[in-house]
Amino acid sequence: MPVFYYYPLYAVCINALHSYLAASLYIRWYGLFNRADFISDSEWNRFIDFSEKLETPNIVINLHQIKFNYIKLRDAFPYAQVYYAVKSNPGDPVISLLDELGSNFDIASRYELDAVLAHGIHPDRISYGNTIKKARDIKYFYDKGVRMFATDSKDDLKNIAEQAPGSRIYVRVLIENTTSADWPLSRKFGCHPDMAYDLIVMARDLGLTPYGISFHVGSQQRDIGTWNDAIAKVKYLFSALEEEEEIRLTMINMGGGFPAHYIQAANDLHTYAAEITRYLHDDFGDEIPHIILEPGRSLVGDCGILTSEVVLVSRKNNTALQRWVYQDAGKFNGLIETMDESIKYPVISSKDGKDAKEGEVILAGPTCDSADIMYEDFKYKLPLSLKAGDKLYWLSAGAYTSTYASVAFNGFPPIKTYYME
């Protein structure tokens, strides 16, 4: 059966305008990339007007862009339910907007649960997706009305049976060889399919409701074929459990993994959707199970800009070709995903477009920790005239920035987040 996709007319128009702006300004390179490939002139000017007088470091979230991204995801996967991964950006305006758009919510802790419930969101729209949880937290969720839980171990499953009797259970399987993801999530989460099989049987025997299987192919996954392997594992489990145990699972939670727009290229969401839908039909025919998606980065990543101030520019010796650029935001205050240089944000300065001469830099944060270096091996270029007081703009910084920031390392306060309609 063919699968048809559509986009709202305004989305097509915006995409066309964006492509035109990117193409028309392609000759203006800002270090490693063209700024207009990431944000249009009109949105950039709106951001500058909004953020110009804000104290650095700060993050500005564009709520309008989140709405656009959500609608695009919903239209690309019309058969799926969206459970927003609150951990990616738990800001109240973000939760409120996604609530209005009809999103459900994937929760990682009782503190996230309280934040979501404070918006009046019904617990039926919430999943406790963290497989690492205390027994008393399971009870807390259950007492608040949550009835859907993830698991990947026997002891956790026993705790769910004791503290949340009768709840729906989905088991997370381990996805190996996810090195094509910029932020892999293998090893720590999930279990082997053989154990997943046993956990589903155990859930039934403990009086729980076996609901489905979940997986996560890694955050910022650029190899779409990884979903094919994961769906094949799920199909094996569905068939084996129904044939051998008469347990009929009805849900697949495909997690997140859809990319935001960083320096390294990735396919458009429409391409991901078309391929993943084909994989589902290849394995399940026309009777695709209920599908859950848990997007975080793909919804909010492109919607934020982190602004920092240059604190110092120095060289380590008189003939050094590379400059060290120290700024007031670092790994411990918003940029932890630069660890191992995994996520490569587009970075531009307040002097871009004004100074044609550029040189390679090492980008580092302000703390007294030698690990507080964002990029040293990957060569960023910034204007040679860059000096203390200039601003750096980290594009596509809407996900996993404010939430990863430390409380007070070296006394620096958590980075502030602002929301732009």
C-alpha positions in Angstrom: 0.0 0.0 0.0 1.5 3.3 -0.9 2.1 5.9 1.8 1.4 9.5 1.0 2.8 12.6 2.7 1.8 16.2 2.6 3.0 19.4 4.1 0.9 22.5 4.8 1.2 25.2 2.1 2.9 27.6 4.4 5.5 25.1 5.3 6.4 24.6 1.6 6.6 28.4 1.2 8.8 28.8 4.2 11.1 26.0 3.0 11.3 27.5 -0.4 12.1 31.0 1.0 14.7 29.5 3.3 16.4 27.7 0.4 16.4 30.8 -1.7 18.0 32.9 1.0 20.6 30.2 1.6 21.5 29.9 -2.1 21.6 33.7 -2.6 24.0 34.2 0.3 26.1 31.1 -0.3 29.2 33.1 -1.3 29.3 34.7 2.2 31.1 32.1 4.3 31.3 32.5 8.0 34.2 30.4 9.0 33.0 26.9 8.2 29.5 27.5 7.0 26.9 30.0 5.7 24.8 31.5 8.5 21.8 31.7 6.2 21.8 27.9 5.9 20.8 27.8 9.5 18.6 30.9 10.1 17.0 33.3 7.7 17.9 37.0 7.7 14.5 38.0 9.0 14.7 35.6 11.9 18.4 36.5 12.6 17.5 40.2 12.8 14.5 39.4 15.1 16.9 37.5 17.4 19.4 40.3 17.5 16.8 42.8 18.4 15.4 40.5 21.1 18.8 39.5 22.6 21.0 42.6 22.1 20.7 43.9 25.7 20.6 40.5 27.5 23.5 39.7 29.8 25.7 36.8 28.6 25.8 34.0 28.6 22.2 33.3 27.6 20.1 31.1 25.5 17.2 32.4 23.4 14.5 29.9 22.4 12.3 30.6 19.3 8.9 29.2 20.2 7.6 29.9 16.7 10.2 27.5 15.3 9.3 24.8 17.8 5.7 25.0 16.6 6.8 24.7 13.0 9.1 21.7 13.8 6.3 19.9 15.7 3.8 20.3 12.8 6.4 19.1 10.4 7.1 16.0 12.5 3.4 15.3 13.0 2.7 15.5 9.2 5.7 13.4 8.4 4.5 10.6 10.7 0.7 11.0 10.7 0.2 7.5 12.2 2.4 8.1 15.2 2.0 9.6 18.7 4.5 12.2 19.8 5.9 12.0 23.3 8.2 15.0 23.7 11.4 14.2 25.5 11.1 16.8 28.3 14.8 16.5 29.2 15.9 18.1 26.0 14.3 21.5 27.0 12.0 21.5 30.0 11.1 25.2 29.8 7.6 26.0 30.9 6.8 28.0 27.7 8.0 24.9 25.6 5.8 22.5 27.6 2.8 24.8 27.4 3.2 25.2 23.6 3.6 21.5 23.0 0.6 20.8 25.2 -1.5 23.1 23.1 -0.3 21.4 20.0 -1.5 18.0 21.4 1.9 16.5 22.2 2.3 13.8 24.9 5.4 13.8 27.2 8.3 11.4 27.9 9.4 12.0 31.5 12.8 11.1 33.1 12.3 12.0 36.7 9.7 12.9 39.4 10.8 16.5 39.0 10.0 16.6 35.3 6.7 15.0 36.2 5.8 17.7 38.6 6.7 20.4 36.0 4.5 18.8 33.4 1.6 18.1 35.7 1.7 21.8 36.8 0.4 22.6 33.3 -2.7 20.5 33.9 -1.6 17.8 31.6 -3.4 14.5 32.2 -1.2 11.6 33.3 -2.6 9.5 30.5 -0.4 11.6 28.2 2.8 10.8 30.1 5.3 7.9 29.9 8.0 7.2 32.5 10.6 6.5 29.9 13.7 6.2 32.2 14.8 2.6 32.8 16.9 3.7 35.8 14.5 4.7 38.7 14.0 4.2 42.4 11.1 2.1 43.7 9.7 5.1 45.6 9.7 7.2 42.4 7.7 4.5 40.6 5.2 4.7 43.3 5.2 8.5 43.0 4.4 8.3 39.3 1.7 5.7 39.9 0.1 7.7 42.7 0.0 10.7 40.3 -1.9 8.6 37.7 0.8 7.5 35.3 0.3 4.0 34.0 3.0 3.5 31.3 6.5 2.5 32.3 9.7 1.6 30.4 12.1 -1.1 31.8 15.1 -3.1 30.7 16.0 -5.2 33.8 14.4 -7.8 36.1 14.8 -5.8 39.4 13.3 -2.7 37.9 10.4 -4.8 36.5 9.8 -6.3 40.0 9.7 -2.8 41.4 7.1 -1.7 38.9 5.0 -4.7 39.6 5.1 -3.9 43.4 4.7 -0.1 43.2 2.6 0.3 40.0 0.4 -2.9 39.7 -1.4 -3.5 36.4 0.5 -0.8 34.5 1.5 -1.1 30.9 5.1 -2.1 30.3 7.4 -1.6 27.3 10.9 -3.1 27.3 13.8 -1.2 25.8 16.1 -3.3 23.6 19.8 -2.6 23.2 20.8 -1.2 19.9 24.4 -1.9 19.1 26.8 -0.4 16.5 25.3 3.1 16.7 28.6 4.9 16.1 26.9 6.8 13.2 25.1 8.8 15.9 26.8 12.0 17.1 25.7 11.2 20.6 25.4 7.4 21.0 23.1 5.9 23.6 24.2 2.3 23.5 25.5 0.1 26.4 23.9 2.0 29.3 20.3 1.6 28.2 18.4 -1.4 26.9 18.9 -5.1 27.0 19.5 -8.0 24.6 16.4 -9.2 22.7 16.6 -12.6 24.5 16.3 -10.8 27.9 13.6 -8.5 26.5 11.6 -11.6 25.6 12.0 -12.9 29.2 11.0 -9.5 30.7 7.8 -9.4 28.7 6.9 -12.9 29.9 7.8 -11.9 33.4 5.7 -8.8 33.2 2.7 -10.9 32.3 3.3 -13.3 35.1 3.6 -10.4 37.6 0.2 -9.1 36.6 1.5 -6.2 34.5 0.3 -5.5 31.0 2.9 -6.2 28.3 2.5 -3.3 25.9 5.4 -3.1 23.5 9.1 -2.7 22.7 11.2 0.4 22.6 14.6 1.3 21.2 16.7 4.4 20.6 19.2 4.5 17.7 21.3 7.3 19.2 20.8 11.0 19.3 21.6 12.9 16.1 21.6 9.7 14.1 22.6 10.3 10.6 22.4 6.7 9.3 18.7 6.1 8.6 19.4 2.4 8.0 19.9 2.0 11.8 16.1 2.1 12.2 15.8 -0.8 9.8 18.0 -3.1 12.0 16.1 -2.0 15.1 12.6 -2.6 13.6 13.7 -6.0 12.5 14.7 -6.9 16.1 11.3 -5.7 17.3 9.5 -7.8 14.6 11.3 -10.9 15.8 10.2 -10.2 19.4 6.6 -9.5 18.4 6.4 -12.8 16.4 8.2 -15.0 18.9 6.1 -13.8 21.8 2.8 -14.2 20.0 3.7 -17.7 18.6 5.3 -19.1 21.7 3.7 -17.3 24.7 0.4 -16.0 23.1 1.4 -12.5 24.2 0.4 -10.0 21.5 2.3 -6.7 21.8 0.7 -3.7 20.2 3.2 -0.8 20.5 6.6 0.2 19.2 8.4 3.1 20.8 11.0 4.2 18.3 12.5 6.8 20.6 14.3 9.9 19.1 17.4 10.2 17.0 16.0 12.5 14.3 18.6 15.2 13.7 18.8 18.9 14.4 20.8 21.2 12.0 24.4 21.3 13.0 27.6 21.6 10.9 27.6 17.9 9.7 25.1 17.2 7.0 22.0 15.1 7.7 19.0 14.2 5.6 15.7 16.1 5.8 13.1 14.8 8.2 10.8 13.9 5.2 13.5 11.4 4.0 13.8 9.9 7.5 10.0 9.4 7.6 9.7 7.9 4.1 12.4 5.3 4.8 11.3 4.4 8.3 7.7 4.0 7.1 9.0 1.7 4.4 10.9 -0.4 7.0 7.8 -0.7 9.1 5.7 -1.9 6.1 8.4 -4.3 5.1 8.3 -6.0 8.4 4.6 -5.6 9.5 2.8 -5.2 6.2 -0.3 -3.0 6.4 -0.9 -3.8 10.1 1.7 -1.5 11.6 1.6 -1.5 15.5 0.8 1.7 17.4 3.9 3.9 17.0 5.3 6.2 19.6 8.1 8.8 18.8 10.1 10.5 21.6 11.7 13.5 19.8 13.7 16.1 21.7 16.6 17.4 19.7 14.8 17.4 16.4 12.0 19.6 17.9 14.0 22.1 19.9 17.6 22.0 18.7 17.3 24.3 15.8 15.2 26.7 17.9 17.8 28.1 20.2 20.8 30.4 20.0 23.4 30.5 22.8 25.2 33.9 23.1 28.5 34.1 24.9 31.0 36.9 25.4 34.7 36.6 24.5 36.7 36.9 27.8 40.2 36.5 26.4 42.1 35.8 23.2 45.6 34.5 23.6 48.4 32.5 22.0 50.6 30.0 23.8 53.8 31.2 22.3 54.9 34.1 20.1 54.8 32.1 16.8 51.6 30.1 17.5 49.3 30.0 14.5 46.2 29.1 16.5 44.6 31.4 19.0 42.8 30.3 22.2 39.4 32.0 22.5 38.0 31.9 26.0 34.3 32.7 26.5 31.9 33.0 29.4 30.0 29.8 28.5 31.7 26.4 28.5 31.2 22.7 29.0 29.9 23.2 32.5 27.5 26.0 31.6 25.5 24.9 28.5 28.0 23.2 26.2 28.5 19.8 27.6 27.6 18.1 24.3 30.9 19.4 22.9 32.4 16.6 25.0 34.7 14.6 22.7 33.7 17.2 20.2 30.6 15.2 19.5 28.1 17.9 18.6 29.5 20.5 16.3 27.5 23.7 16.7 27.6 26.4 14.0 29.5 29.3 15.7 29.8 32.8 14.4 30.9 36.1 16.0 29.5 39.6 16.1 32.2 40.6 13.6 31.3 38.0 10.9 30.6 39.7 7.6 32.6 42.7 8.7 36.1 41.2 8.7 37.1 39.0 5.8 40.4 37.8 7.5 39.9 34.7 9.7 42.1 32.2 11.4 41.9 28.9 13.3 41.0 29.0 17.0 40.7 26.7 20.0 37.4 27.4 21.8 37.4 27.1 25.6 35.2 28.0 28.5 35.8 30.2 31.6 36.3 27.6 34.4 39.5 26.5 36.1 39.1 23.0 34.7 41.4 21.8 31.9 38.6 19.7 30.5 36.6 22.9 29.8 37.7 23.0 26.1 34.9 22.7 23.5 36.9 22.4 20.2 40.6 21.8 19.8 40.9 19.1 17.1 38.0 20.3 14.9 39.2 23.6 13.4 36.9 26.5 13.8 37.8 29.8 12.1 36.9 33.2 13.6 37.9 36.8 12.6 41.5 37.7 13.4 40.3 40.9 14.9 38.3 39.1 17.6 38.8 40.5 21.0 37.5 40.5 24.6 33.9 41.8 24.7 32.9 40.5 21.3 30.0 38.1 21.2 29.9 34.5 19.9 26.6 33.0 18.7 26.2 29.2 19.0 23.4 28.3 16.6 21.1 25.2 16.9 21.6 25.3 20.7 18.0 24.8 21.8 18.5 21.2 23.1 20.5 19.9 26.0 22.1 23.2 26.8 20.4 24.8 29.8 19.4 21.5 31.2 23.0 20.2 31.3 24.4 23.4 32.9 25.9 23.1 36.4 24.4 24.8 39.4 27.5 26.8 40.5 30.8 25.3 39.3 33.5 27.9 40.0 30.6 30.0 41.3 29.2 30.7 37.9 25.4 30.7 38.0 23.3 28.5 35.6 22.9 29.9 32.1 19.7 31.9 31.7 17.1 31.0 29.1 14.7 33.4 27.4 11.8 32.7 25.1 10.9 34.6 22.0 7.5 34.2 20.4 
